[in-house]
Amino acid sequence: MVDDSSLDGSEKEEIDSSGGGFGDMASMDSIESRWVMQDDDESEIGVEDDFDGTGLESEDEEIAEHRLLRTGARVDSFDVEALEVPGAQRNDYEDLTVGRRVLLAFQTLGVVFGDVGTSPLYTFSVMFSKSPVKEKEDVIGALSLVLYTLLLIPLIKYVLVVLWANDDGEGGTFALYSLISRHAKISLIPNQLRSDARISSFRLKVPCPELERSLKLKDKLENSLFLKKLLLVLVLAGTSMVIADGVVTPAMSVMSAVGGLKVGVDAIEQDQVVMISVAFLVILFSLQKYGTSKMGLVVGPALLIWFCCLAGIGIYNLVKYDNTVYRAFNPIHIYYFFKRNSINAWYALGGCILCATGSEALFADLCYFSVRSVQLTFVCLVLPCLMLGYMGQAAYLMENHADASQAFFSSIPGAAFWPVLFIANVAALIASRTMTTATFSCIKQSTALGCFPRLKIIHTSRKFMGQIYIPVLNWFLLAVCLIVVCSISSINEIGNAYGMAELGVMMTTTMLVTLIMLLIWQINIVIAIAFLIVFLGVELIFFSSVIASVEDGSWIVLVFSVIMFGIMYIWNYGSKLRYETEVEQKMSMDLMRDLGCNLGTIRAPGIGLLYNELAKGVPAIFGHFLTTLPAIHSMVIFVCIKYVPVPSVPQNERFLFRRVCTKSYHLFRCIARYGYKDARKENHQAFEQLLIESLEKFIRREAQERSLESDGNDDSDSEEECPGSRVVIGPNGSMYSMGVPLLSEYRDLNKPIMETNTSSNRANHQPFDASSDSSVSEAEQSLDSELSFIHKAKESGVVYLLGHGDIRARKDSWFIKKLVINYFYAFLRKNCRRGIANLSVPQAQLMQVGMTYMV
């Protein structure tokens, strides 16, 4: 967080023009609201920020005040949310009917459970390639390992625990990071505002038995730069493994399913299997653009048939071959398995973990569905069918040790082979989509939190914002997937790489969920440590097995993950340096005062919307506009698109306005706050209209609340109180000072306002008389004059001022820093999607100026 002293104390505190309340006060109009006084210590706002109690950005002024609190809230029409998603709420799935929940549970089969559902195709094959079957007890031991891995990781860890660590319905590595970011200021980019914490979806009500420990942990995280960087590195490493998983999952699922042809047709060779797999993968990624809801309804029945086939084949084999495999539920057989096979049994763990592949997808794809629908489907259908399927394969292998290399397809009854082979290939294609959709969600989250270059994101659902498609990433994953399939033809080698990617994500999730338990859930520390020791310990044992076989193919995943990690870290590092440099070089208020209300140039009629990333202060790029252009618009609005660490910002709480400098400057700031799953797809005409409407409401509300403050002072008994020692809290909790000019330290710049406030202050100590009427009349005239000025400026036209701020490393910087900033980060920034791309602005209304910062 940038220190208070580095911020100019000259901008008025934000006033939320939308007027959104805390979620339950959004239906009352501002005129009907009543006002009450509240002491500072009774305020519901207890979030630290760079603003002092007066509501002004001040360096050292500290005054104890009362607050004027309005109990109602009005609904604002400044709604610039994606047109497809009207009326977005905290969670799309909170108030669903029973029928809708059943439908969602049905859709989860095709989106969430495809990966874990196809694991029986290859789990035993990979296990027994590392530890060949020598006797029946080896089969029982392997089955016992698989059953308890299924119960421990997918069921207990993910379904019963991790799913509840969702971020307002969002799952995945970055959702966990976002959840932690809301409770501790761990972001390395210092753009947090106090007003962010007043978003209704930002704050969580937490229990308090372990509050002291939680606060200590929060302080350590916020005050330690090392811990912040360590946590970021952990999250980026887990995210890079998710992306790698999105590459390996399609390769493994499709090749294992197509490989069944070698069982049914002796003439099929591995080269033919590879070519057919390539064709299937191209078809698969081409269908990704049709969206999750559409595809979920289409592939849901196919996965239902697949799970029924798993259970049916399992029951058939149990009846026909050996139903004593139920002995595998006794964990003692795991011990016997390791005792007989020693080192080979340890290698077999790399194949055993494949039965839990897709566990992370249960969490990462949560944004597409509700927690209850995922839990219901897994416990009632997926888990029983998987267990029956594995037990059936084990029963078959008890009598047919030689078929261990193709355990699933060899165990299919002869008459059902070809139908099951067809369904298996369909299921494999569906499973391949599971981690792809999870990767889309994770990339969007990381982009919004400043850890990945901006990409074009298409929202495939008009109702649910979380359902997205990223074209560039889709084709990139396809290209890398084809390289993996063509270069590694062995299922066993791909399986080892698959296990490494899955375990990398699992271990990251375990550590982050443990932190959430301590910081947010505030549960007993013994439970949190037990969770960490048990699950991280088990995952490390599995990881030691796959890392020992890194030369078998896992190195591909490691290399790919390192590349993706490098891209994300470089982007975050460059973005952090650029933001900090913009904060340091922003224009000072002394300079603005010296320039005067004309800003040292000609003020041409019109409105200029200057897009920048600074949440406070006047960006240096504005000075570049002043020196580059022959004139500047009569009204300038600094528009800051800011992502906050929440899934979605309610529309009526999205926009904040503040006045920059005094009225005569006609400078304003608009901060548009978005969550990481909010859609931004606006028409520029609608954006302009709504922006102007909101600005007018802001100005009217400013005048109204000044009038209310004046009336309140008439009734006050505390005549000795400093007129600047009162603040107003708007409906959403926004504050600004009452009884002082907007910029008291620059009174000479706006004498009419000074006169108005002087009259108002005198009224505080005098009975109501004609002087108060004169003051009201002057305020009304000032309001009408400013609104008229806005209308004339709007009629003259709106121009979008885009400042492209690039960074270059100084000549005396280290070579590595020069390489990272001047080449890698510059390449990423040049090829990423511009923020203005969401607005279809004609070229005639665009004006761009470039500026380079030396860092």
N, C-alpha and C positions, 0 to 999 in steps of 0.2 A: 504494500500500500504506500502511495506517495505521501510523504510527510506533509502535515498541514501547512507548514511554512512555505512550501513550494507552490502553493495554490494561491491565486489571486483572490483577495477577499473582496471582490467587487461585484459578484453576481448575486442576484436575488435567489433565495432558496427555491427549489422546484415547487411549482403548484401543479398538481395533476389535473390537467384540463378535462380529463375524462370523468373525473369525479367518482371513480370507483371506490367502493368501500372495502370492507373486509370480507366480502362474499355474501353476507347475509343482509346488507343494507343497500341494495342496488336498485330498489324500486321507487324510492322517494325523490321527488324533484327538489332542487336546491331551494326554491322559494318556500317550500313547505317545511324545511328543516328547522329545528330549534337549536339554540346555542346554549351551552352551559360552560361554566368555568371549571377548570381542573388544575390542581397543583401539579408541579413538575414531577414530584415523586410518585404521583398516582397515575402517570401516563402509562398507556399500554406499550408505548414505543421504548424499547430498552435495547436498541441496537447501536453499537458504536459506529461512528463515521467521522468524516472530516468536518462536519458542521457543528457549530456550537449551539448553545441553547437558544440563541436569538433567531436562529433560522438563517442568518447570514454567514457566509464563509469568512470567518474571522480568525486571526492568528492568535490573539491573546485575550480577547474580551470574553468574560465569563460572568453571566448575570443569572441570578435565580429568578425564575418567572412563574407566572400563572399562564395557563393556556386556555384559549377560547375554543371549545370543542363543539362541533356540530354533530348531532346524533344521526342525521339522515344522510343519504347520498343520492346523487342524481345519475341518470344514465346519459352518457355522452354519445353523440352521433359520429364522433371521430373514429370510425371503425375501418381500419385499413388492413384487416386480416384477409387471408386468402378468400376469394369469393366462393370457393368450393366448401368452406368450412364455417358456415355461420353459426354463431351461438356456441362456440367451443367452451367446454367446461373443464373442471379439474381432471376428471377421468371419464373417458368415453364409455366406460363399462360399469359405472357404479349403480345405475338405476335400470338395469336391463330386466326384462321379464324372464320368466322361467323358460318360455319357448325360445327366446333369443339366446339365453345361456346355453341351451341344448344345441342350438344351431352353431354357436361359437365353439362349443366342445367338438362338434362334428368337423368344423373347419380346421381345428388344431391338428387333426390327423394329417392333413395334407401340407401343413406349413411348419409345425413345430416338431412332430414326432417322426417325420420321414427318416431322419438320420439314425436315431436310435433304433427305429423299427427295422432297418435293413442290416443292422449289425450281425444278425445270425448268418448272413451270407458269407462272412469271412472270419469271424472271431476264432472258431475252432481250427479253421484251416491254418491261420497264422500261428496260433498257439502250438499246434502239433508239428509245424515245420521247424520250430525251435526246440521242441521237446517231443520226439517221436513216441508213439504209443507202444509200450512194451507189454503191458498187461491190462486187464480190466480195471484195476485199481487206479491206473493212470487216468482213465477216462472219468472215473468218479471224482478224483482229486481235481482235475481240470474243471469239471462241472461245478464242484463246490466253490472253486475260486470265482467262477463267472457269476454264480447265484449271489454270493455275498458282495461282490463288486457292484452288482445291480442294486442290491438293497442298500448298500452303504452310500454310494455316490449319487446316482440319479434320484433315488427315493428320499433317503434321509437328508442328505446335504442340500440338494437342489429343490426338490418338490416341497419338503417340509420346512426348510430354513431359508435358503437363498432367495426363493421367489418372494418372500415377504420383505426383502431388502430392496424392493423396487422403488424407483423414484417417481411416485405418482403414476404408476402403471408402466413406466419405462424400465427395461432391463438391459443388462450388458455392462461391460467394464466401465465405460464412460458415464453411464447412469449412476454407478456407485461413486465415481469420482465427483460427479455433480452434486450428489446427495451430501457428501462430505464437505464440499465447497460451500454449501449453504450454512453449515454449522461452524465452520472455521475458515478464516480468510487464508486459503492456501494457494490461490491463484498467483502466478508469477507476473501476470499482466495487471498493473495497478489501476483498474478502471471501475472498482466497486464504488457504489454510492449507498448512502444510508437509506434512501428511498427504495432501493431494490428489496430491502428486507420487509417493506410494507406491502409487497405484492401478496395477495391472499394465498397463492400457491407456494410462496417462498418459505414461510415459517411453519414449523411443525410443533404440535403440543407434545412435550416429552415428559415422562415421569421424572421424579426427583430423588429417589432413594440414593442413587449414586451420582448425584449432581456435582458434588465437590470433586470427585475423581474425573468426571467428564470435563469440568472447567479447567482442571490442571492439564489434562491432555490437550484441550483446545488451545491453551496458552502456549504449550510446547510446540504445537504445530504452527501456530501463527508467528511465533518469535524465532523459529529456527529455519533459516534459509536452506540448510542442509536437508532437513526433513521434508521441506516443500519440494525440493528437487528430487529427493529420493522417491517420494510418493508419485511425482510426475513420471519419473523414469519407470517405475513399476507399472503405472497405468499404460504408458506408451508401449512397454514390452508386451503386456497382455493384449493390447489392441493389435499390435503387429502379428501376434499369434492368431488372433481371430481372423485377420485378413488371410493369413497363410492357411488357416483351416478352411476358408472359403475356396481355396484353390485345391486342396488335397481331398476334401470331401467328395466333390463330383468325380474326381479321378478314381478314387477308391470304390465308391458305390457303383458307378457305371461299369468299370472293368470287372469287378467281382460278379456282377449280374450277367454281363455278356459272356464271361468265362464259363458259365454253365453250358454254353453250346458245345464245349469240348467233351462234356459228359454225354450229351445226346447224340452228337455227330463226331465220329472218330476222325474224319478228314479235316476238321477245323484245327488250325494251328494258331499260335499266339499272335502272329502277324495279322491274321484276319480278325482276331479279337480286338486288337488295337485299332484297326481301321473302322470297325463297326462302332467302337466306343467313341472315336473322334466324331463320327456322324451324329451319334446320339447327343453328344455334348453340344455340338453346334445348334441342334434343334432345341435343346434345353435352354440355353442362354438366349436364344431368339424369342422364346415364349415368356421370358422374365418380365417384359414390358407390360404384359397384360394385367399385372397387379396381383396382390395377395388375396383379396376377397374373391375375385373371379376365379383365380386358379385354385383357391382353397375349396370352393364349392365343387369344382370340376374334379379335383384329385382326391377330395375327401372320400368318396365312395371307393375309389381304387385302393386307398390305404386301408379302408375298412375290410375290403375283401382280402388284402394282403395279411392283415393281422389274423383274420379268421383262418386263412390258409396255414399260417404259422401254428396256431393252436390245433387245427385239425390234423396236420401232419405230425405234430408232436404227440397227440393222443393216439394216433394210428401206430406210430413206432413204439410207444410205451406198451401198447397192448400186444403188438406182434413180436417184439424182440425181448425187452427186459424192463420190467416195471420196478425193479429194485434200485433204480438210479435215484430214487427219492432219498437214499442214504446220504446223498451229497449235501443235504441240509444239515448234516452233522459237521461242524467246522473242523473236526479232528482229521478229516480226510485231506484238508489243506496241508496240515503238518506232515502226513504220510507222503503226500505228493512231493514236497520239498525234500523229505528224507530219502526218497528213492532216486530222485533225479538231480538233486543238488544244484549245480550251476545251470543245467538246462532248464530246470524249473524257474530259476530266476530270470533267464532269458524269455521264458514263456509269458512272464508278466507283461512284456511289451505287446503281446497279442491279446492277453486277457483284458487290458484296459480298453480295447476296441469295443467291448460290449457296452461300455459307458459313453461311447462317442455320441454326440448329440445332446449330452447333458447340458452343456453350455448354451445350446440352442433353445432349450426349455426356458432359459432366463433371458437370453439375448433377443429372442423373438416375442417376448412378453408384450411388447408395445402393440403387437397385432391383436392380442387377445387378453382376456382377464385372467387373474390368478386362479380363480375358482374353476374356470373352464379347463385350464391346463392341468390342475390337480385332479379334477374329476376324471378327465380322459385318461391320465396316466395310471391312476390307482385302479380304476374300474375296468380298463380295457388293455392298455399298452403293456403294463407290467405282467399281468397274468398270461397274456399271449406270448410275450418274450420268454418267460420262464418255461412254459409248456414247449415252446419251440426248441430251446436249448436242451431240455430234458429229453425230447424226442430224438434229437441228433445224438445225444450221449447214449441213449438206448440202442440206436442203430450201430454206433461205433463199438459197443460192447461185443458185437458179433462180427464186425467188419472193420478190423483195424487198418486194413490197407487203403480204405477210402477216406482216410483222414484229411487228405489234401483237398478234397471237394466234399466236405462233410454234409453240407446242406443239400446240394443237388443230388448227391448219391443216396440220400435218405428219402427222397421223394418217391412215392409209389409209382410204378411204371405207367399206369394209365393216366396219371395226373401230371406227368412230367412236363409236357409241352404247355398246358394251360398255366401251370405254376411258373414255368420259365418266363412266359409272357408277362404274368403279373409281377414277377420279381424284377423284370427290367423296367416296367412302368414304375414300380415302387422305388427303384434305384434312381430313376430320373427325378421323381418327386423329392427323394431324400437329398439330391444334389442341390435342390432349391433352398433347403432349410438353412444351411450356413451362408448361402448367398444373400438371402433376405436378412439374416442376422448381421452380415457384413455391411449391408446398406444402412441398417439402423445405427451401427457403431460408427461408421464414417460420418453420418450426418451429425451425430452427437459430438464427435471430436472436432468437426468443422465449426460448429456453433461455439465451442469452448476454446477456439483458437489453436487447435493442435493438428489441423490438416488443411491443405489448400482448398479453397472454395471450388465446388463442382456443381454442375447442373443437376438439380434434384427435381424429379417429377412426382407429384402426389397422385397416386393411382386410385384413391378413394375420396369421394365427396363427403363422406361422413366421418371417417377416422383419419386424423392427421398423420398418424404414425406409419401408415402404409405408403411406402415410397419406392422409387426406382431411380437408380443412378446410371445413366447410359454409359458414360466413359468408364466407370468402374466395372460395369457388367462385361464390356468387351475386353477390358484389361484382364479380368479374372479368367475369361475364356482363353485368351492367348497364353497366359501362364499355365493354365490347366492343360492345354494341348501340348505344351512343351514337356510338362511332367509326364503325361501319358505316353508320348512318343519316345522320350529318353529313358524312362524307367518302365519296363514291361512286366516286371515282377510284382505280383500282388503283395508278396511278403515285404519287399523293400518299401513300397508305397505305404503299407500298413505301419511300418516302423516310423515313417515320417508323419503319418496321421496321428499316431499315438503321442509323438512329441508335441505337435501343435495343440492337441487337446489338453495335454497335461500342463503346458505353459499357461493356457487360459485358466484352467482349473486352479492352479496354485495362486495366480493373481487374484482370482475371485475370493479364494479362502482368506487371504490376508486383508483384502478390502472389507469383506463382510465382518471379520473380527474387529476391525477398526470401527465399523458402524455400530457393532454391538456395544463397544465401550463408549463411544462418543455420542451416539444418537439414541440407541435403544436404552443405554444405561442399565444393562442387566448385570447380574452378579459377575464379578471378574473371574470367578472360578469357572463359570459356565463358558465364558468367552475364551479363556485360555484352554479349556478342555476341547472346545470346538477347533481351535487352531492346532493344538498338538495332534489330535486324532486325525483330522482330515489332511492337514499339511504333511503329517508324517506318512500317511498312506500314499499320498500323491508323490512324495519324494522317493519312496520305495519303487513305485512304478516308473518314475522318471529316471532313476538310476539304471533301470533295465534298458530303456530305449536309448539313453545317451551312450550306453556301452556299445550299441550297434549303430553308432552314427555313420560309420562308413558304408552301411547298407542302403542308404538313401535319405537318412534324416538330415544330412548336411544341406540338402536342397531347401528344406524348410527353414533351417537356421540362416542360410544365406538370404533367402527371400525375406524372412522376418527382420534381419538386420537392415536390409535396404529400406523396408517400410518404416522401421523404427527411426532410421536416419532422416527420412523425409519428414516425419512428424516432429522430431526433435528440432531439426533445422528450421522448420516453419514456426514452431513455437518460440524458438530462440530469436529468430529474426523479427517476429512480430513484437516480442517483448522489448527488444532494443529500439525498434521503430517507435513504439508507443512512449517509452520512457524519454526518447529524444524529442518527440513532439511536445511532451509535457514540459521538458526543460526549456525548449525554445519557443514556447507559446508567447504571444504578444502580451506585454505588461499593460496594466491599466494606466500607468503613468504615460506610456506612449499613446494610448488611446485618448487620454485627456489632452495631451499636447496637440494631437491631430485635430481635435475639435469634432463637432457633430457632422461636418462634411468629410471627415476622415482624410483630410489633406488632398482630396480629389473632387471630381464632379459627381454629384448624386443624380443619376439619370432615373426617370420614372420607371417603375417596375419592381418586381420582387425577385431576388436572387436566393435560391436554395443551395447553400454550400454544404456539401456532404463531407463529413470528417468523422474521425473515430474518437475524438476527445470528448469526454463527458463533462469536463470543466475547462474554463478558460477559453481564450480566443486563439484558434490554431494559427501557427506561423504561416500556413499556406494562405491565409487571408491577407497577410501582409504582402505575400507574393502576388496575389491578385491586384492589390492596390498599386503596386509598383509596375505591374506588367500591363494592366488594362488602362485605357485613357479615362474611364469613368467606372463607377460602381453603382449598383441599383439603390434606389431611394430607401428600400427596405431589404434587409438581409436576414435570413433565418438559417442558423447553423443546425443542420439535421444530423443527429448522431444515431446510427443504427447500432443498438447495443444488445448483445445476447447475455442473458442472466442464467445462472445455473439452476433453472427449473425446466420441466418438460414443456410447460405452456403458460403464457401470461394471459390472463383473462382480457378480453378486448376492452372492457371498460376500465382497465388499469394499465393500458399499454403505454400511453403517451404522457410525458411531462413537459411543461413549458417553464421557461424562466426568461426574465428580461436581462439583456446584457447592456451594461451602461445605463444611461438615463433615457428618458422618453425621446429627447430630441435626436438621439442617435438612430432610433428605429432599428435596433438590433435585437434579435430574439434567438433563443435556443430551443430546439425541440428534440427530446430524447425519446426515441421509439424503442421500447424494450420488447424483446422476443425471447421465447424459450427455445430449447434446442430441437423441439419437434414442431414448432409453429411453422406454418406455411407462409411464405412471402411471395405473393403473386398479384401485384397491384397494377391497375391502369393509371397512367400518369395524370389523366384529366380528373379522375375520381380522387386521386391522391391530393392534387392541388386544391380541389374544392373542399375536401374534408379538412385539409390542413388550415385553410383560411377560416373555415367555420370554427375550428377548434381554437385558433388564435383569437378570434373575436370573443369567444366564450371566456377565454383566459383573461382578456382585458376587462370584460364586463364583471367577471367574478372578482378581479383585483380591485376594481372600483367599488363594488358592492361590499366587499369585506373591509375596505378602508372606512366605508360609511358605517358599517356595523361596529367597527372598533371605536369610531368617534361617538356613536350612541352609547356604547358600553362605558366609555369613560365618563359620560355625563352622569351615569347612575353610580359611579364608583365612589366609595368613601375614602379610598386610599389616595388622598390628594398629594401626598409627599412621594408617591411612587414615581420612579423614572419613567417617562413616556416611552422609552425604548425597551422597557423590561417586560413586554408582553408579546406573545406570539399567537398566531392563529393556526389551528390544526384543521385542515380540510377534511372532507369525507373519507379520504383514503389514508389519512394520517399525515399528509404533507404539511410542512410548517413554513411560515415566514413571519418576519417581525412586524409588530404593530406599533404605530406611534412614532416611527422614524422614517425619513425619506428612504427610497430604495437604495441610494448610495449616499449615506450621510457624510462620508469623507470627501465627496465631490459636489458639495452643495452649489458651488459657483457655476457648475455646468447646467443646472436646471433650476433657475430661480423661480419660475412659476410654480413648480412643485414645492419648493421650499415655502413659498408664500401660502400655498394651500395647507401644508402641514402645520405651519405656524398658526394659521387661523384655527385649525383643528385642535391644536394644543391649548390655545387660549380658551376654546370652548369647554375644555375639560374643567376649568376652574371658574366658569361663569354660568349663570343661569341661561336658559334658552332665550335668545333674543334675535334681532335682525341679523347680527353678524353670522350666526350659524346658517341662516337662510342664504346669505351671500356665499358662504363657504360651499354649501351644497350646490348652489348654482354654478360656481366656478368648476366644481368637480364634474358636474354634468356636461358643461361645455368642453372641458378637457377630454372627457370620454367620447363625446360626439365627434370632436375634431380628430381624435386618433382613429376612430372607426372609419370616418370619411377618408382619411389618408390611406388606410388599408384598401378600401374599395377602389380608389383611384389607382393605386399601385397595381392592384390585381387586373384592372382593365388595361393597363399598359403592357401586361404580359409577365409570364413567369419563366425564368431561365435557370437551368440546373448548372451550378458551378462545381465542377469536379476537380479536386486537387489530387494528383497522383504523387504521393510522397514516397520516394525510394530512399534506400540507405546504402551507403558505401563505407567500407572500413577505412579508417585513417591510415596514412602512409606509415606511421610508426607502430601499427598494430602487428600482432603476431601473424605469421604466415598462414596458420590454420584458420584464424579468424578472417583473414582476407579471402581465403579460398571458400569458406562457408558463406560469408556475406556477399561477396562480389560475384560469385559464380553460382553456387548451389541455390541460395535463397533468391537471388535475382532471377534465376531460371524458373523457379517455382512461382514466383510472384508474376512474372511476365506471362506465364501460361495458365494461371488460375482464372477463375471466373470473376469478373468485376462485380462489386456489390450493386451497382446501378443496373445490372443486367435484368433484375426483376421488374424494372419499370420500362415499359415500351415508350421511351422518350424519343421524339423526332430529333434528328441531328441539328435542326435549326434552333432547337432550344437547349443544346448542350454547349458548354464552354469549359475547356479543360486546360489546366496549367500544371506542369510538372515541377517538382522540387526535390532536391537531393539533400539528405542529411548525412553528415559525416559522424560515424559512431566509433 
